[in-house]
Amino acid sequence: MDFAAEKALVLAHYDELARAQPQNVAEILARRTVPDWHWRGMHPFHEQRGAEAVARAFWAPFLTAMTAVQRRPDIFFAGRNEIDGFQSVWVVSMGHLMGLFDAPFVGIPPTRRIAMLRYAEFNRVEGGRIVETALFCDLLHLMHQAGLRPLPPQTGAHLVQPGPATHDGLLLAPSDPAEGEATLALVNRMIGAISDHRSFASPEDELAGNWHPDMLWWGPDGIGATYTIPRYIEQHQRPFRTGLANRVFNGHVARLAEGNYAGFFGWPNLTLTPTGGYMGLPGNGKSTADMRVVDIYRRAGDRLAENWIFIDILHFLNMQGLDVLGRIAV
């Protein structure tokens, strides 16, 4: 299957959204979605049903705040979802929504300058309509662009995250199915290594079997990006594993691959207990919190070379009693 029809539908959806205004965005969203469209968004948008609710929660406020919005995708692919036995087809897009930040958005003050909102979106297509969507965006990074620093200094470096080093992430033409199968198999092998990490002699041994030595881990704002296996261990893996306990993997909603690219998301992926120190924040070792996560991967040969991550950090913190958006609105 080449997924041409599903990709064309999502691209047409994006093309109309590019011309949408706050007052007509609900109508545009309804043209290619089912009436009970299930939409998931990060905090404070959460789950919505139907185009009117989605427009009211996210798109109308966003288009009111941002002038002349451009979608600048770096990755675009489709595939069948392993989680439901490869029955459903999902289309994945990742990049930035760029605009002039001219009015407040969820309490974040405008800059009247270019702003880049990192996004990753999964759309399930069935019967010529979008029936399910997950839209993740990096609101902490938007806060940083507006001069806000709501969290302590991060362990990695956060940039306007670039697309693939190979500049081949827009899979508009059909791909060799064998390549997608190889990518998905590698991602699953990597997930297995995480589950069995105590069986490895060291973190380096755990990672070396699945990751390129010069891996790029493009983490979300609040954690940051890191480069090479040793720095990834130092700047993300070790803080994550030492500052969070009782990790429970809740599974994924969708996991798919095409060509050298793969992605998954969960709702939530993980439930954890902060014990103190993670992202520079305290923890009492008792309260648990959920992590809703997107991972997008690029495979190079038999290793993972790049990984783009989105985490609903605002929701994770809100479950611990820290309302970041509420604090900046005061």
Short mmCIF file of the C-alpha atoms (twelve columns), coordinates in Angstrom:
data_MODEL
# 
_entry.id   MODEL 
# 
loop_
_atom_site.group_PDB 
_atom_site.id 
_atom_site.type_symbol 
_atom_site.label_atom_id 
_atom_site.label_alt_id 
_atom_site.label_comp_id 
_atom_site.label_asym_id 
_atom_site.label_seq_id 
_atom_site.Cartn_x 
_atom_site.Cartn_y 
_atom_site.Cartn_z 
_atom_site.pdbx_PDB_model_num 
ATOM 1   C CA . MET A 1   0.000   0.000  0.000  1 
ATOM 2   C CA . ASP A 2   1.414   3.404  -0.948 1 
ATOM 3   C CA . PHE A 3   -0.870  5.516  1.340  1 
ATOM 4   C CA . ALA A 4   -1.264  8.061  -1.479 1 
ATOM 5   C CA . ALA A 5   -4.936  8.735  -0.775 1 
ATOM 6   C CA . GLU A 6   -4.410  9.197  2.962  1 
ATOM 7   C CA . LYS A 7   -1.449  11.513 2.411  1 
ATOM 8   C CA . ALA A 8   -3.365  13.541 -0.173 1 
ATOM 9   C CA . LEU A 9   -6.267  13.986 2.240  1 
ATOM 10  C CA . VAL A 10  -4.028  15.272 5.047  1 
ATOM 11  C CA . LEU A 11  -2.115  17.564 2.671  1 
ATOM 12  C CA . ALA A 12  -5.392  19.028 1.398  1 
ATOM 13  C CA . HIS A 13  -6.480  19.505 5.025  1 
ATOM 14  C CA . TYR A 14  -3.246  21.381 5.737  1 
ATOM 15  C CA . ASP A 15  -3.581  23.449 2.569  1 
ATOM 16  C CA . GLU A 16  -6.988  24.757 3.639  1 
ATOM 17  C CA . LEU A 17  -5.835  25.333 7.206  1 
ATOM 18  C CA . ALA A 18  -3.078  27.552 5.797  1 
ATOM 19  C CA . ARG A 19  -5.790  29.980 4.644  1 
ATOM 20  C CA . ALA A 20  -8.032  29.670 7.697  1 
ATOM 21  C CA . GLN A 21  -9.116  32.541 9.920  1 
ATOM 22  C CA . PRO A 22  -10.387 32.285 13.493 1 
ATOM 23  C CA . GLN A 23  -13.964 32.838 12.365 1 
ATOM 24  C CA . ASN A 24  -14.016 30.066 9.728  1 
ATOM 25  C CA . VAL A 25  -11.510 27.514 11.011 1 
ATOM 26  C CA . ALA A 26  -14.225 25.271 12.490 1 
ATOM 27  C CA . GLU A 27  -15.878 25.014 9.063  1 
ATOM 28  C CA . ILE A 28  -12.549 24.181 7.421  1 
ATOM 29  C CA . LEU A 29  -11.731 21.543 10.037 1 
ATOM 30  C CA . ALA A 30  -15.143 19.916 9.498  1 
ATOM 31  C CA . ARG A 31  -14.634 19.420 5.748  1 
ATOM 32  C CA . ARG A 32  -12.270 16.464 6.107  1 
ATOM 33  C CA . THR A 33  -13.038 15.168 9.591  1 
ATOM 34  C CA . VAL A 34  -15.877 13.011 10.877 1 
ATOM 35  C CA . PRO A 35  -18.541 14.619 13.119 1 
ATOM 36  C CA . ASP A 36  -17.253 12.824 16.243 1 
ATOM 37  C CA . TRP A 37  -13.589 13.428 15.365 1 
ATOM 38  C CA . HIS A 38  -11.434 12.427 18.356 1 
ATOM 39  C CA . TRP A 39  -8.720  15.056 18.851 1 
ATOM 40  C CA . ARG A 40  -5.974  14.892 21.479 1 
ATOM 41  C CA . GLY A 41  -3.899  17.938 22.377 1 
ATOM 42  C CA . MET A 42  -1.354  18.755 25.021 1 
ATOM 43  C CA . HIS A 43  -2.207  20.684 28.196 1 
ATOM 44  C CA . PRO A 44  -4.261  22.898 28.310 1 
ATOM 45  C CA . PHE A 45  -6.126  21.603 25.225 1 
ATOM 46  C CA . HIS A 46  -6.511  17.906 26.157 1 
ATOM 47  C CA . GLU A 47  -9.191  15.794 24.421 1 
ATOM 48  C CA . GLN A 48  -11.893 17.272 22.200 1 
ATOM 49  C CA . ARG A 49  -14.666 15.856 20.027 1 
ATOM 50  C CA . GLY A 50  -15.691 17.403 16.721 1 
ATOM 51  C CA . ALA A 51  -14.493 20.336 14.653 1 
ATOM 52  C CA . GLU A 52  -16.286 23.036 16.661 1 
ATOM 53  C CA . ALA A 53  -14.677 21.911 19.915 1 
ATOM 54  C CA . VAL A 54  -11.217 21.597 18.337 1 
ATOM 55  C CA . ALA A 55  -11.495 25.053 16.792 1 
ATOM 56  C CA . ARG A 56  -12.619 26.557 20.088 1 
ATOM 57  C CA . ALA A 57  -9.892  24.836 22.139 1 
ATOM 58  C CA . PHE A 58  -6.851  25.297 19.887 1 
ATOM 59  C CA . TRP A 59  -7.128  26.600 16.354 1 
ATOM 60  C CA . ALA A 60  -9.175  29.785 16.829 1 
ATOM 61  C CA . PRO A 61  -7.011  31.011 19.754 1 
ATOM 62  C CA . PHE A 62  -3.842  30.074 17.875 1 
ATOM 63  C CA . LEU A 63  -4.882  31.863 14.679 1 
ATOM 64  C CA . THR A 64  -5.961  34.876 16.740 1 
ATOM 65  C CA . ALA A 65  -2.516  35.043 18.345 1 
ATOM 66  C CA . MET A 66  -0.419  34.257 15.257 1 
ATOM 67  C CA . THR A 67  -0.523  36.278 12.049 1 
ATOM 68  C CA . ALA A 68  0.354   34.807 8.628  1 
ATOM 69  C CA . VAL A 69  0.870   31.249 9.878  1 
ATOM 70  C CA . GLN A 70  3.025   28.913 7.781  1 
ATOM 71  C CA . ARG A 71  3.324   25.176 8.288  1 
ATOM 72  C CA . ARG A 72  6.973   24.197 7.785  1 
ATOM 73  C CA . PRO A 73  7.126   20.381 7.853  1 
ATOM 74  C CA . ASP A 74  10.410  18.516 8.116  1 
ATOM 75  C CA . ILE A 75  8.986   14.986 8.279  1 
ATOM 76  C CA . PHE A 76  5.890   13.522 6.611  1 
ATOM 77  C CA . PHE A 77  5.134   9.816  6.326  1 
ATOM 78  C CA . ALA A 78  2.346   7.278  6.698  1 
ATOM 79  C CA . GLY A 79  1.913   3.662  7.666  1 
ATOM 80  C CA . ARG A 80  -0.225  0.991  9.227  1 
ATOM 81  C CA . ASN A 81  -0.487  0.974  13.006 1 
ATOM 82  C CA . GLU A 82  1.280   -1.940 14.660 1 
ATOM 83  C CA . ILE A 83  -0.712  -1.434 17.860 1 
ATOM 84  C CA . ASP A 84  -4.029  -2.522 16.319 1 
ATOM 85  C CA . GLY A 85  -2.524  -5.316 14.272 1 
ATOM 86  C CA . PHE A 86  -1.724  -3.081 11.278 1 
ATOM 87  C CA . GLN A 87  -5.406  -2.356 10.630 1 
ATOM 88  C CA . SER A 88  -5.559  1.454  10.745 1 
ATOM 89  C CA . VAL A 89  -3.606  3.940  8.620  1 
ATOM 90  C CA . TRP A 90  -2.023  7.010  10.200 1 
ATOM 91  C CA . VAL A 91  -0.298  9.992  8.577  1 
ATOM 92  C CA . VAL A 92  2.449   11.699 10.589 1 
ATOM 93  C CA . SER A 93  3.732   15.251 10.173 1 
ATOM 94  C CA . MET A 94  6.415   17.045 12.184 1 
ATOM 95  C CA . GLY A 95  7.993   20.475 11.940 1 
ATOM 96  C CA . HIS A 96  7.093   24.019 12.975 1 
ATOM 97  C CA . LEU A 97  4.079   26.288 12.760 1 
ATOM 98  C CA . MET A 98  5.595   29.710 12.108 1 
ATOM 99  C CA . GLY A 99  3.854   33.043 12.424 1 
ATOM 100 C CA . LEU A 100 4.090   36.562 13.775 1 
ATOM 101 C CA . PHE A 101 3.277   36.353 17.479 1 
ATOM 102 C CA . ASP A 102 0.889   39.327 17.673 1 
ATOM 103 C CA . ALA A 103 -1.524  38.526 20.528 1 
ATOM 104 C CA . PRO A 104 -1.413  36.438 23.717 1 
ATOM 105 C CA . PHE A 105 -1.729  32.657 23.384 1 
ATOM 106 C CA . VAL A 106 -2.741  30.593 26.454 1 
ATOM 107 C CA . GLY A 107 -1.386  33.461 28.554 1 
ATOM 108 C CA . ILE A 108 1.997   33.651 26.795 1 
ATOM 109 C CA . PRO A 109 2.705   37.310 25.941 1 
ATOM 110 C CA . PRO A 110 3.192   38.248 22.274 1 
ATOM 111 C CA . THR A 111 6.520   39.402 20.851 1 
ATOM 112 C CA . ARG A 112 5.387   40.866 17.484 1 
ATOM 113 C CA . ARG A 113 8.238   38.824 16.013 1 
ATOM 114 C CA . ILE A 114 8.544   35.500 14.250 1 
ATOM 115 C CA . ALA A 115 7.653   32.589 16.522 1 
ATOM 116 C CA . MET A 116 8.195   28.909 15.766 1 
ATOM 117 C CA . LEU A 117 5.874   26.428 17.477 1 
ATOM 118 C CA . ARG A 118 7.305   22.902 17.250 1 
ATOM 119 C CA . TYR A 119 4.622   20.372 16.432 1 
ATOM 120 C CA . ALA A 120 4.103   16.691 15.727 1 
ATOM 121 C CA . GLU A 121 0.738   15.468 14.492 1 
ATOM 122 C CA . PHE A 122 -0.687  11.977 13.960 1 
ATOM 123 C CA . ASN A 123 -3.867  11.678 11.864 1 
ATOM 124 C CA . ARG A 124 -5.820  8.430  11.513 1 
ATOM 125 C CA . VAL A 125 -7.583  8.302  8.144  1 
ATOM 126 C CA . GLU A 126 -10.520 6.025  7.438  1 
ATOM 127 C CA . GLY A 127 -13.106 6.145  4.660  1 
ATOM 128 C CA . GLY A 128 -11.682 9.326  3.179  1 
ATOM 129 C CA . ARG A 129 -11.939 11.262 6.446  1 
ATOM 130 C CA . ILE A 130 -9.727  12.103 9.418  1 
ATOM 131 C CA . VAL A 131 -11.263 10.248 12.349 1 
ATOM 132 C CA . GLU A 132 -8.602  10.682 15.032 1 
ATOM 133 C CA . THR A 133 -5.784  13.179 15.641 1 
ATOM 134 C CA . ALA A 134 -3.031  13.757 18.181 1 
ATOM 135 C CA . LEU A 135 -1.374  17.182 18.037 1 
ATOM 136 C CA . PHE A 136 1.669   17.714 20.248 1 
ATOM 137 C CA . CYS A 137 3.338   21.134 20.432 1 
ATOM 138 C CA . ASP A 138 6.167   22.588 22.507 1 
ATOM 139 C CA . LEU A 139 4.571   25.409 24.508 1 
ATOM 140 C CA . LEU A 140 7.578   25.697 26.812 1 
ATOM 141 C CA . HIS A 141 9.702   26.584 23.798 1 
ATOM 142 C CA . LEU A 142 7.150   29.219 22.772 1 
ATOM 143 C CA . MET A 143 7.438   30.663 26.291 1 
ATOM 144 C CA . HIS A 144 11.202  30.859 25.903 1 
ATOM 145 C CA . GLN A 145 10.793  32.727 22.621 1 
ATOM 146 C CA . ALA A 146 8.644   35.215 24.552 1 
ATOM 147 C CA . GLY A 147 11.414  35.710 27.133 1 
ATOM 148 C CA . LEU A 148 9.917   33.516 29.869 1 
ATOM 149 C CA . ARG A 149 11.942  30.977 31.839 1 
ATOM 150 C CA . PRO A 150 9.382   29.038 33.880 1 
ATOM 151 C CA . LEU A 151 11.700  26.116 34.731 1 
ATOM 152 C CA . PRO A 152 15.273  25.747 36.052 1 
ATOM 153 C CA . PRO A 153 18.109  25.447 33.491 1 
ATOM 154 C CA . GLN A 154 17.808  22.285 31.421 1 
ATOM 155 C CA . THR A 155 20.467  19.600 31.058 1 
ATOM 156 C CA . GLY A 156 20.516  19.698 27.253 1 
ATOM 157 C CA . ALA A 157 20.380  22.565 24.771 1 
ATOM 158 C CA . HIS A 158 17.127  23.694 23.219 1 
ATOM 159 C CA . LEU A 159 17.187  25.205 19.754 1 
ATOM 160 C CA . VAL A 160 14.682  25.715 16.978 1 
ATOM 161 C CA . GLN A 161 14.952  22.000 16.306 1 
ATOM 162 C CA . PRO A 162 16.019  21.205 12.735 1 
ATOM 163 C CA . GLY A 163 14.693  18.443 10.547 1 
ATOM 164 C CA . PRO A 164 16.680  15.396 9.431  1 
ATOM 165 C CA . ALA A 165 20.360  15.827 8.620  1 
ATOM 166 C CA . THR A 166 19.651  13.966 5.375  1 
ATOM 167 C CA . HIS A 167 16.875  16.391 4.313  1 
ATOM 168 C CA . ASP A 168 14.758  13.481 3.072  1 
ATOM 169 C CA . GLY A 169 11.981  13.409 5.644  1 
ATOM 170 C CA . LEU A 170 9.052   14.356 3.373  1 
ATOM 171 C CA . LEU A 171 7.922   10.977 2.040  1 
ATOM 172 C CA . LEU A 172 5.459   12.169 -0.581 1 
ATOM 173 C CA . ALA A 173 6.172   9.294  -3.006 1 
ATOM 174 C CA . PRO A 174 5.741   5.576  -2.225 1 
ATOM 175 C CA . SER A 175 8.522   3.906  -0.241 1 
ATOM 176 C CA . ASP A 176 9.873   0.371  -0.333 1 
ATOM 177 C CA . PRO A 177 7.789   -1.555 2.259  1 
ATOM 178 C CA . ALA A 178 10.872  -3.519 3.309  1 
ATOM 179 C CA . GLU A 179 12.554  -0.303 4.461  1 
ATOM 180 C CA . GLY A 180 9.629   0.591  6.698  1 
ATOM 181 C CA . GLU A 181 9.586   -2.930 8.126  1 
ATOM 182 C CA . ALA A 182 13.294  -2.657 8.948  1 
ATOM 183 C CA . THR A 183 12.776  0.714  10.647 1 
ATOM 184 C CA . LEU A 184 9.872   -0.527 12.746 1 
ATOM 185 C CA . ALA A 185 11.807  -3.651 13.739 1 
ATOM 186 C CA . LEU A 186 14.726  -1.516 14.912 1 
ATOM 187 C CA . VAL A 187 12.441  0.766  16.939 1 
ATOM 188 C CA . ASN A 188 10.873  -2.276 18.581 1 
ATOM 189 C CA . ARG A 189 14.305  -3.706 19.347 1 
ATOM 190 C CA . MET A 190 15.263  -0.403 20.960 1 
ATOM 191 C CA . ILE A 191 12.068  -0.397 23.056 1 
ATOM 192 C CA . GLY A 192 12.910  -3.926 24.171 1 
ATOM 193 C CA . ALA A 193 16.383  -2.810 25.228 1 
ATOM 194 C CA . ILE A 194 14.858  -0.085 27.413 1 
ATOM 195 C CA . SER A 195 12.610  -2.650 29.087 1 
ATOM 196 C CA . ASP A 196 15.598  -4.935 29.682 1 
ATOM 197 C CA . HIS A 197 18.153  -2.230 30.481 1 
ATOM 198 C CA . ARG A 198 19.209  -3.875 33.750 1 
ATOM 199 C CA . SER A 199 20.502  -6.855 31.780 1 
ATOM 200 C CA . PHE A 200 23.201  -4.741 30.085 1 
ATOM 201 C CA . ALA A 201 26.632  -4.188 31.612 1 
ATOM 202 C CA . SER A 202 26.339  -0.398 31.177 1 
ATOM 203 C CA . PRO A 203 24.126  2.274  29.607 1 
ATOM 204 C CA . GLU A 204 26.659  2.487  26.779 1 
ATOM 205 C CA . ASP A 205 26.183  -1.221 26.032 1 
ATOM 206 C CA . GLU A 206 22.416  -0.835 26.100 1 
ATOM 207 C CA . LEU A 207 22.486  1.985  23.544 1 
ATOM 208 C CA . ALA A 208 25.286  0.761  21.290 1 
ATOM 209 C CA . GLY A 209 23.249  -2.043 19.771 1 
ATOM 210 C CA . ASN A 210 20.533  0.242  18.395 1 
ATOM 211 C CA . TRP A 211 21.873  3.795  18.213 1 
ATOM 212 C CA . HIS A 212 24.500  5.441  16.029 1 
ATOM 213 C CA . PRO A 213 27.504  6.634  18.092 1 
ATOM 214 C CA . ASP A 214 26.761  10.198 16.937 1 
ATOM 215 C CA . MET A 215 23.051  9.968  17.696 1 
ATOM 216 C CA . LEU A 216 21.039  13.187 17.840 1 
ATOM 217 C CA . TRP A 217 18.308  13.316 20.481 1 
ATOM 218 C CA . TRP A 218 16.145  16.372 19.843 1 
ATOM 219 C CA . GLY A 219 14.394  16.646 23.223 1 
ATOM 220 C CA . PRO A 220 11.630  19.070 24.205 1 
ATOM 221 C CA . ASP A 221 12.194  22.374 25.904 1 
ATOM 222 C CA . GLY A 222 12.656  21.794 29.621 1 
ATOM 223 C CA . ILE A 223 15.056  18.927 28.876 1 
ATOM 224 C CA . GLY A 224 16.831  19.979 25.692 1 
ATOM 225 C CA . ALA A 225 18.701  18.313 22.855 1 
ATOM 226 C CA . THR A 226 21.846  16.247 23.128 1 
ATOM 227 C CA . TYR A 227 24.397  14.698 20.772 1 
ATOM 228 C CA . THR A 228 26.423  11.435 20.887 1 
ATOM 229 C CA . ILE A 229 25.749  8.452  23.124 1 
ATOM 230 C CA . PRO A 230 27.898  9.653  26.061 1 
ATOM 231 C CA . ARG A 231 26.269  13.100 26.173 1 
ATOM 232 C CA . TYR A 232 22.798  11.585 25.789 1 
ATOM 233 C CA . ILE A 233 23.492  9.422  28.846 1 
ATOM 234 C CA . GLU A 234 24.839  12.406 30.795 1 
ATOM 235 C CA . GLN A 235 22.258  14.978 29.741 1 
ATOM 236 C CA . HIS A 236 19.048  12.953 29.512 1 
ATOM 237 C CA . GLN A 237 19.107  9.238  30.309 1 
ATOM 238 C CA . ARG A 238 20.846  9.460  33.691 1 
ATOM 239 C CA . PRO A 239 18.771  12.422 34.995 1 
ATOM 240 C CA . PHE A 240 15.599  10.659 33.810 1 
ATOM 241 C CA . ARG A 241 16.413  7.334  35.428 1 
ATOM 242 C CA . THR A 242 17.742  8.767  38.682 1 
ATOM 243 C CA . GLY A 243 15.067  11.447 39.178 1 
ATOM 244 C CA . LEU A 244 12.016  9.332  38.322 1 
ATOM 245 C CA . ALA A 245 11.020  6.030  39.938 1 
ATOM 246 C CA . ASN A 246 8.331   3.346  39.629 1 
ATOM 247 C CA . ARG A 247 8.142   3.679  35.859 1 
ATOM 248 C CA . VAL A 248 5.041   2.049  34.355 1 
ATOM 249 C CA . PHE A 249 4.786   1.698  30.588 1 
ATOM 250 C CA . ASN A 250 1.153   2.169  29.560 1 
ATOM 251 C CA . GLY A 251 1.631   1.366  25.872 1 
ATOM 252 C CA . HIS A 252 1.135   3.319  22.669 1 
ATOM 253 C CA . VAL A 253 -1.930  4.432  20.752 1 
ATOM 254 C CA . ALA A 254 -0.093  4.326  17.418 1 
ATOM 255 C CA . ARG A 255 3.306   3.039  16.280 1 
ATOM 256 C CA . LEU A 256 4.190   2.984  12.578 1 
ATOM 257 C CA . ALA A 257 6.996   3.375  10.069 1 
ATOM 258 C CA . GLU A 258 7.607   4.176  6.428  1 
ATOM 259 C CA . GLY A 259 10.986  4.193  4.716  1 
ATOM 260 C CA . ASN A 260 13.670  5.260  7.197  1 
ATOM 261 C CA . TYR A 261 11.183  7.046  9.480  1 
ATOM 262 C CA . ALA A 262 9.046   5.841  12.350 1 
ATOM 263 C CA . GLY A 263 6.965   7.345  15.116 1 
ATOM 264 C CA . PHE A 264 4.728   6.587  18.048 1 
ATOM 265 C CA . PHE A 265 2.657   8.307  20.693 1 
ATOM 266 C CA . GLY A 266 0.902   7.257  23.880 1 
ATOM 267 C CA . TRP A 267 -1.874  8.727  26.010 1 
ATOM 268 C CA . PRO A 268 -0.093  8.469  28.373 1 
ATOM 269 C CA . ASN A 269 3.003   6.458  27.503 1 
ATOM 270 C CA . LEU A 270 4.422   6.424  31.035 1 
ATOM 271 C CA . THR A 271 3.402   6.885  34.647 1 
ATOM 272 C CA . LEU A 272 6.252   7.785  37.015 1 
ATOM 273 C CA . THR A 273 7.036   8.992  40.515 1 
ATOM 274 C CA . PRO A 274 9.316   12.076 40.697 1 
ATOM 275 C CA . THR A 275 11.820  11.539 43.488 1 
ATOM 276 C CA . GLY A 276 13.557  14.910 43.163 1 
ATOM 277 C CA . GLY A 277 15.998  16.539 40.796 1 
ATOM 278 C CA . TYR A 278 14.362  15.802 37.454 1 
ATOM 279 C CA . MET A 279 14.267  19.021 35.405 1 
ATOM 280 C CA . GLY A 280 15.668  20.702 38.511 1 
ATOM 281 C CA . LEU A 281 12.396  20.257 40.394 1 
ATOM 282 C CA . PRO A 282 11.630  18.663 43.766 1 
ATOM 283 C CA . GLY A 283 9.683   15.457 44.273 1 
ATOM 284 C CA . ASN A 284 8.227   13.806 47.351 1 
ATOM 285 C CA . GLY A 285 8.600   10.253 46.063 1 
ATOM 286 C CA . LYS A 286 4.856   9.667  46.525 1 
ATOM 287 C CA . SER A 287 2.930   11.569 43.838 1 
ATOM 288 C CA . THR A 288 2.742   9.925  40.423 1 
ATOM 289 C CA . ALA A 289 2.363   11.766 37.124 1 
ATOM 290 C CA . ASP A 290 1.737   10.821 33.515 1 
ATOM 291 C CA . MET A 291 3.935   11.499 30.507 1 
ATOM 292 C CA . ARG A 292 2.255   11.829 27.125 1 
ATOM 293 C CA . VAL A 293 5.085   11.411 24.628 1 
ATOM 294 C CA . VAL A 294 5.752   11.476 20.880 1 
ATOM 295 C CA . ASP A 295 8.928   9.954  19.439 1 
ATOM 296 C CA . ILE A 296 9.896   10.344 15.775 1 
ATOM 297 C CA . TYR A 297 12.940  8.400  14.496 1 
ATOM 298 C CA . ARG A 298 15.277  8.374  11.521 1 
ATOM 299 C CA . ARG A 299 17.106  5.123  10.784 1 
ATOM 300 C CA . ALA A 300 20.520  5.101  9.085  1 
ATOM 301 C CA . GLY A 301 21.472  1.568  8.085  1 
ATOM 302 C CA . ASP A 302 21.019  -0.679 11.108 1 
ATOM 303 C CA . ARG A 303 21.100  2.097  13.716 1 
ATOM 304 C CA . LEU A 304 18.847  4.925  14.865 1 
ATOM 305 C CA . ALA A 305 20.526  8.212  13.975 1 
ATOM 306 C CA . GLU A 306 18.041  10.907 15.036 1 
ATOM 307 C CA . ASN A 307 15.131  11.096 17.455 1 
ATOM 308 C CA . TRP A 308 12.690  13.982 17.889 1 
ATOM 309 C CA . ILE A 309 10.753  13.979 21.164 1 
ATOM 310 C CA . PHE A 310 7.648   15.814 22.342 1 
ATOM 311 C CA . ILE A 311 6.495   15.464 25.948 1 
ATOM 312 C CA . ASP A 312 3.423   17.067 27.488 1 
ATOM 313 C CA . ILE A 313 5.572   18.537 30.241 1 
ATOM 314 C CA . LEU A 314 2.915   21.066 31.278 1 
ATOM 315 C CA . HIS A 315 0.488   18.206 31.974 1 
ATOM 316 C CA . PHE A 316 3.211   16.201 33.765 1 
ATOM 317 C CA . LEU A 317 3.919   19.181 36.040 1 
ATOM 318 C CA . ASN A 318 0.254   20.068 36.474 1 
ATOM 319 C CA . MET A 319 -0.390  16.580 37.869 1 
ATOM 320 C CA . GLN A 320 2.253   17.375 40.497 1 
ATOM 321 C CA . GLY A 321 0.570   20.645 41.468 1 
ATOM 322 C CA . LEU A 322 2.689   23.018 39.358 1 
ATOM 323 C CA . ASP A 323 0.456   25.037 37.001 1 
ATOM 324 C CA . VAL A 324 3.020   26.711 34.748 1 
ATOM 325 C CA . LEU A 325 0.461   28.504 32.573 1 
ATOM 326 C CA . GLY A 326 -1.406  29.690 35.658 1 
ATOM 327 C CA . ARG A 327 1.796   31.167 37.077 1 
ATOM 328 C CA . ILE A 328 2.633   33.176 33.970 1 
ATOM 329 C CA . ALA A 329 -0.925  34.500 33.730 1 
ATOM 330 C CA . VAL A 330 -0.753  36.068 37.212 1 
# 
